[in-house]
Amino acid sequence: MNRRGFLFTGVLGGAALLTGAAWLRPADRGKPYTAYFEALNAELKRAGPMKPVLLVDLNRLDHNIDVIKASLQRSGKALRLVEKSLPVRGLLQYIASRTGTHKLMSFHQPFLNQTAKYFPQADILLGKLLPARSVEVFYQQHQGQADPTPRIQWLIDTPDRLHEYLQVARARNSKFRINIELDVGLHRGGVADNNTLNALLRLIADNPGHLEFSGFMGYDPFVGMELPSVLGSPETLLEKVMARYQGFVDFTKNHYPDFWREGLTLNTAGSPSYPLHENESLSTELAVGSAMVMPTDFDLPSLHDHVPAAFIASPVLKSTGPVNLPALDSKSRIFSWWDINQRASYFIYGGHWLADFVAPEGLQSNRLYGRSSNQELVNASPGVELEVGDQVFLRPQQSESVLLQFGDILAMRNGKITEHWPVYQG
């Protein structure tokens, strides 16, 4: 090949490389607000606190409540609201009123004190095993004239723990309602065999003045998770769960028939699995919390009829143009040249939450710059059309911890702020 042919071939090869590289470059993911988030942005700029907030859309919440109510009507089961996933008095009161439930599930001693105070008529089932000392602290901190003991079901898993609770009950001259945690497949503790169950029931039977059997709790969120198909379908997994549950029920009926009566609490499910329980008749109630507001961890096939109802909103403090990394300075331009989604940079108020960007579409954290809970750098293409003072919206990945991080929750209806709901403390 002569020199001219060699050069021509080289030019064609270079052009091909550039063409191929162009196909590899990230596409523009930036889009401006949808009409929904445009309205939320306008309201928060008008009447919001101009700091990170968590808002609950009551229209969307109503939709989720109605979906859950319809499922419960088909199954004939009661609803128990999971307080830890909705740790806001106003939010719990709103849902309880709309659903007509008086059943709550508590997981944390300081929250239990607040729930016992705020909901004096509620039946409260513990969803987590508390140390006996936590029970003593609960009673020391209880505010209210009425003794809350008749309204509380303490969760128990082992004979040793039940012995400790018995000592607390004796010291108080109280009669504790005891709900027994069952291991129905989650393998996070709970009764896994009839010998353990027998020891618990015998201890209750031997101490009728201080202990009373109130039922079972069998948590089965994995049934509604997206597990590999080789592990079984949700329906198959549910059959196994309820077969284990039924075995413990049968043992109790056969060996302690006096314990079995109308009104026992046979609790199961969780947000991921509650819809699947329409096809079983053993349990009497289902625990639901996060499905009400739908954080991203609950974007599951079992909850396909639900819609996101909780969002974080944080104002843009600064707009600084194409990405500019410390130490690299002008050399940073290669990033924005290569990726149009790094041609706009915004520093927001706060950041680094357990949350995912949702609006405007196309926002992303910059891992090279680093995460920040003070002023997080968010990159995007110019297509997002954000300005200083606009809100960046995120969806929480979970509800129980994230809802507590922003002070009062903003309740919004039809795009307008209607109420400020204080969150639980402690």
C-alpha positions in Angstrom: 0.0 0.0 0.0 1.4 3.5 -0.9 1.6 6.3 1.5 -1.6 8.1 0.2 -3.6 4.9 0.5 -2.3 4.3 4.0 -3.3 7.8 5.1 -6.7 7.4 3.5 -7.3 4.1 5.3 -6.1 5.8 8.6 -8.6 8.6 8.1 -11.4 6.2 7.5 -10.4 4.1 10.5 -10.3 7.2 12.7 -13.7 8.3 11.5 -15.1 4.9 12.2 -13.7 5.0 15.7 -15.3 8.4 16.3 -18.6 7.2 14.9 -18.5 4.2 17.1 -17.6 6.3 20.1 -20.5 8.7 19.4 -22.8 5.7 19.8 -21.3 5.0 23.2 -21.9 8.5 24.5 -24.7 8.8 27.1 -28.0 10.0 25.7 -29.7 13.1 27.0 -31.8 12.1 29.9 -32.9 15.5 31.0 -36.5 16.6 30.8 -38.3 19.5 32.5 -40.9 19.1 35.2 -44.1 17.2 34.4 -47.2 19.2 35.1 -47.6 17.4 38.4 -44.2 18.4 39.7 -44.4 21.8 38.2 -47.4 22.5 40.4 -45.7 21.1 43.5 -42.6 23.3 42.7 -44.8 26.4 42.4 -46.6 25.7 45.7 -43.3 25.1 47.6 -41.8 28.2 46.2 -44.9 30.1 47.2 -45.6 28.7 50.7 -42.9 26.1 51.5 -40.1 26.5 54.0 -37.3 26.6 51.4 -35.4 23.8 53.1 -35.6 20.0 52.6 -39.1 18.8 53.4 -41.0 15.5 53.1 -44.4 15.9 51.6 -47.3 13.4 51.4 -49.8 13.8 48.6 -53.2 13.1 50.1 -54.8 12.4 46.7 -52.3 9.7 46.0 -52.5 8.4 49.6 -56.3 8.1 49.2 -55.8 6.0 46.1 -53.5 3.6 48.0 -55.8 3.4 51.0 -58.7 2.5 48.7 -56.6 -0.2 47.0 -55.8 -1.7 50.4 -59.4 -1.4 51.6 -60.7 -3.2 48.5 -58.2 -6.0 49.1 -59.2 -6.3 52.7 -62.8 -6.5 51.8 -62.2 -9.3 49.5 -60.2 -11.2 52.1 -62.4 -10.4 55.0 -59.5 -9.4 57.2 -58.8 -6.5 59.5 -56.0 -3.9 58.9 -53.3 -3.2 61.4 -51.3 0.0 60.6 -47.5 -0.3 61.0 -46.5 2.7 63.0 -42.8 2.6 62.3 -43.4 3.0 58.6 -45.8 5.9 59.1 -44.2 7.6 62.2 -46.4 10.7 62.0 -49.4 11.2 64.3 -51.4 13.1 61.8 -50.7 10.6 59.0 -51.7 7.7 61.2 -54.8 9.4 62.4 -55.8 10.3 58.8 -55.3 6.7 57.6 -57.0 5.2 60.6 -60.0 7.4 60.1 -60.3 6.7 56.4 -59.9 2.9 56.9 -61.8 2.6 60.2 -59.1 0.6 61.9 -58.2 0.9 65.6 -55.3 -1.6 65.3 -51.7 -0.4 65.4 -48.3 -2.1 65.4 -45.4 -0.6 67.3 -41.7 -1.4 67.1 -39.8 1.2 69.3 -40.3 2.0 73.0 -40.4 5.8 72.6 -42.8 5.5 69.7 -44.9 3.1 71.8 -45.3 5.7 74.5 -46.5 8.3 71.9 -48.9 5.8 70.3 -50.4 4.8 73.6 -50.9 8.6 74.4 -52.1 9.7 71.0 -54.4 6.7 70.4 -56.0 5.9 73.7 -58.5 3.5 72.2 -56.1 1.6 69.9 -55.2 -2.1 70.2 -51.4 -2.1 70.0 -49.4 -5.1 68.9 -45.7 -5.0 69.3 -44.0 -5.9 66.0 -40.6 -6.3 67.5 -39.3 -8.0 70.6 -38.4 -5.4 73.2 -36.0 -6.1 76.1 -37.8 -6.4 79.4 -36.1 -3.3 80.6 -37.7 -1.4 77.7 -41.1 -2.5 79.0 -40.2 -1.1 82.4 -39.1 2.2 80.8 -42.4 2.3 78.8 -44.4 2.2 82.0 -42.2 4.8 83.7 -42.7 7.2 80.8 -46.3 6.5 80.1 -48.5 9.7 80.2 -52.2 9.3 80.8 -54.5 8.3 83.6 -55.6 5.0 82.1 -53.5 1.9 82.4 -52.5 1.0 78.8 -51.8 -2.7 79.7 -55.2 -4.1 78.5 -54.6 -2.5 75.0 -51.1 -3.8 74.4 -50.0 -7.2 73.1 -46.4 -7.9 73.9 -44.5 -9.9 71.4 -42.6 -12.9 72.7 -40.3 -15.4 71.0 -38.5 -17.5 73.7 -39.2 -18.9 77.2 -36.4 -16.9 78.6 -37.9 -13.6 77.4 -41.3 -14.6 78.6 -39.9 -15.3 82.1 -38.4 -11.8 82.1 -41.8 -10.3 81.1 -43.5 -12.3 83.8 -41.3 -10.8 86.4 -42.2 -7.3 85.1 -45.9 -8.2 85.2 -45.6 -9.5 88.7 -43.8 -6.4 89.9 -46.6 -4.3 88.4 -49.4 -6.7 89.5 -50.5 -6.6 85.9 -51.7 -9.2 83.4 -49.8 -9.0 80.1 -51.4 -10.0 76.9 -48.8 -12.2 75.1 -48.6 -12.6 71.3 -46.1 -15.2 70.1 -43.8 -14.5 67.2 -43.8 -17.4 64.7 -41.0 -18.1 62.2 -43.0 -18.8 59.1 -40.1 -18.7 56.8 -38.3 -15.4 57.3 -35.8 -17.0 59.7 -35.3 -13.8 61.7 -36.2 -15.4 65.0 -39.5 -16.4 66.4 -40.9 -19.8 67.3 -39.7 -22.5 64.9 -40.8 -25.7 66.5 -43.6 -27.1 68.7 -41.3 -27.7 71.7 -40.6 -24.0 72.0 -44.2 -23.2 71.5 -45.2 -25.7 74.1 -42.8 -24.2 76.7 -44.3 -20.7 76.0 -47.9 -21.9 76.2 -47.2 -23.9 79.4 -45.7 -20.9 81.1 -48.7 -18.8 80.2 -51.1 -21.5 81.4 -49.2 -21.8 84.7 -49.5 -18.0 85.4 -53.0 -17.0 84.5 -52.9 -14.1 86.9 -50.1 -12.3 85.0 -50.1 -13.8 81.5 -52.7 -14.2 78.8 -52.4 -15.7 75.3 -53.6 -13.2 72.7 -52.5 -14.8 69.4 -49.7 -15.2 66.9 -47.7 -12.9 64.6 -46.1 -14.4 61.5 -44.3 -11.9 59.3 -43.8 -13.0 55.6 -42.6 -10.0 53.5 -40.4 -12.3 51.3 -43.5 -13.8 49.8 -44.1 -10.6 47.9 -40.5 -9.8 47.0 -39.0 -10.3 43.6 -37.2 -13.6 44.3 -35.6 -15.9 41.7 -38.3 -18.1 40.2 -36.3 -21.2 41.2 -37.3 -20.4 44.8 -40.9 -20.7 44.0 -43.8 -18.5 42.9 -45.4 -16.1 45.4 -48.4 -18.4 45.6 -46.2 -21.4 46.4 -44.2 -19.5 49.0 -47.5 -18.3 50.6 -48.7 -21.9 50.8 -45.6 -22.9 52.7 -45.9 -19.9 55.0 -49.5 -20.6 55.9 -48.8 -24.3 56.3 -46.3 -23.5 58.9 -48.7 -21.1 60.5 -51.5 -23.6 60.5 -49.2 -26.2 62.2 -48.7 -23.9 65.2 -52.4 -23.1 65.3 -53.3 -26.8 65.3 -50.8 -27.6 68.0 -52.3 -24.9 70.2 -55.9 -26.0 69.6 -55.0 -29.6 70.3 -52.9 -29.1 73.4 -54.3 -25.9 74.9 -57.9 -25.8 73.8 -58.9 -23.4 76.5 -56.6 -20.8 74.9 -58.5 -20.9 71.6 -61.4 -18.4 71.4 -62.9 -15.8 69.2 -61.0 -12.6 69.0 -57.5 -13.9 69.0 -55.0 -11.9 66.9 -53.7 -14.0 64.0 -51.5 -11.4 62.4 -49.5 -11.9 59.2 -48.3 -10.2 56.0 -46.5 -6.9 55.5 -46.7 -4.4 52.7 -45.0 -6.5 50.1 -47.3 -9.6 50.7 -50.6 -8.3 51.9 -52.5 -8.7 48.5 -51.6 -12.3 48.3 -53.5 -13.1 51.5 -56.8 -12.7 49.8 -56.6 -16.4 49.1 -56.1 -17.7 52.6 -58.6 -17.9 55.5 -56.4 -18.6 58.5 -55.2 -15.1 59.5 -57.5 -12.5 60.9 -55.5 -9.4 60.2 -52.8 -8.0 57.9 -50.1 -5.5 58.8 -49.5 -2.7 56.3 -47.5 0.4 56.5 -45.1 1.4 53.7 -47.5 0.5 50.9 -49.6 3.5 52.0 -46.9 5.9 50.8 -44.8 3.6 48.5 -41.1 4.3 48.9 -39.0 2.9 46.0 -38.1 -0.3 47.9 -41.7 -1.3 47.5 -41.9 -1.0 43.7 -42.9 -4.6 43.5 -45.3 -6.6 41.2 -47.5 -7.3 44.2 -48.1 -3.6 44.7 -48.5 -2.6 41.1 -51.8 -0.9 41.8 -50.2 1.5 44.3 -48.7 4.9 43.4 -45.9 7.0 45.0 -47.4 9.3 47.6 -44.3 10.6 49.5 -41.6 12.8 48.1 -38.6 14.7 49.4 -38.3 18.2 48.0 -35.1 20.2 48.3 -34.4 23.7 46.8 -31.6 24.4 44.4 -29.1 26.8 46.1 -26.6 27.2 43.3 -26.3 26.6 39.6 -22.7 26.4 38.4 -22.8 25.2 34.8 -20.8 22.2 33.4 -19.3 19.8 36.0 -16.1 21.2 37.5 -14.2 18.8 39.8 -11.7 19.9 42.4 -8.1 19.6 41.4 -9.1 18.8 37.8 -10.4 22.3 37.2 -10.5 23.0 33.4 -9.7 19.4 32.6 -13.2 18.6 34.0 -14.5 19.7 30.6 -13.9 16.3 29.2 -16.8 15.0 31.3 -19.3 17.4 30.1 -18.0 17.1 26.5 -18.5 13.3 26.7 -21.8 13.3 28.7 -24.4 15.9 28.1 -25.9 14.9 31.4 -23.0 16.6 33.1 -23.4 20.0 31.4 -25.5 21.4 34.3 -24.5 21.4 37.9 -26.7 22.2 40.9 -26.0 22.3 44.6 -29.1 21.5 46.6 -30.0 22.2 50.2 -28.9 19.0 52.0 -28.6 15.6 50.3 -27.3 12.0 50.6 -30.7 10.7 51.7 -31.9 7.1 51.2 -33.8 8.4 48.2 -33.8 8.4 44.4 -34.1 11.5 42.2 -37.5 11.6 40.4 -38.0 15.1 39.1 -37.0 16.8 37.0 -36.1 13.6 35.1 -32.4 13.0 34.4 -30.8 14.2 37.7 -27.9 12.2 39.1 -25.4 12.4 41.9 -21.7 12.9 41.0 -19.7 10.1 42.6 -16.4 11.6 41.6 -17.2 14.8 43.4 -18.6 12.9 46.4 -21.8 12.7 48.3 -22.8 15.4 50.8 -25.6 15.8 53.4 -24.9 19.5 53.4 -24.9 20.7 49.8 -25.0 17.8 47.4 -23.8 18.2 43.8 -26.5 17.1 41.3 -25.7 16.9 37.6 -28.1 16.9 34.6 -28.4 18.1 31.1 -29.6 21.6 30.4 -32.9 19.9 29.4 -34.0 19.8 33.0 -34.4 23.6 32.9 -33.8 24.1 36.6 -33.2 27.5 38.2 -32.0 28.5 41.6 -34.9 28.3 44.0 -36.6 25.5 42.1 -37.2 22.2 43.9 -35.4 18.9 43.3 -37.8 16.0 44.0 -36.8 12.5 45.3 -38.6 9.4 46.3 -37.6 7.8 49.6 -36.3 4.3 49.4 -37.9 3.5 52.7 -40.3 5.3 54.9 -39.5 4.5 58.6 -36.2 6.3 58.9 -36.5 8.8 56.1 -39.8 10.3 57.2 -38.2 11.3 60.5 -35.4 13.4 59.0 -37.2 16.6 57.9 -39.3 17.9 60.8 -43.0 18.4 60.1 -44.4 16.5 57.2 -46.3 18.6 54.6 -49.7 17.2 53.8 -50.7 18.4 50.3 -54.0 18.1 48.4 -54.5 19.1 44.8 -51.0 20.6 44.7 -51.6 22.8 47.8 -50.2 22.6 51.3 -53.1 21.8 53.7 -51.4 20.7 57.0 -48.1 20.4 58.8 -47.8 17.1 60.7 -45.2 16.7 63.4 -43.2 13.4 63.3 -42.7 11.0 66.2 -39.8 11.8 68.5 -37.1 9.5 69.9 
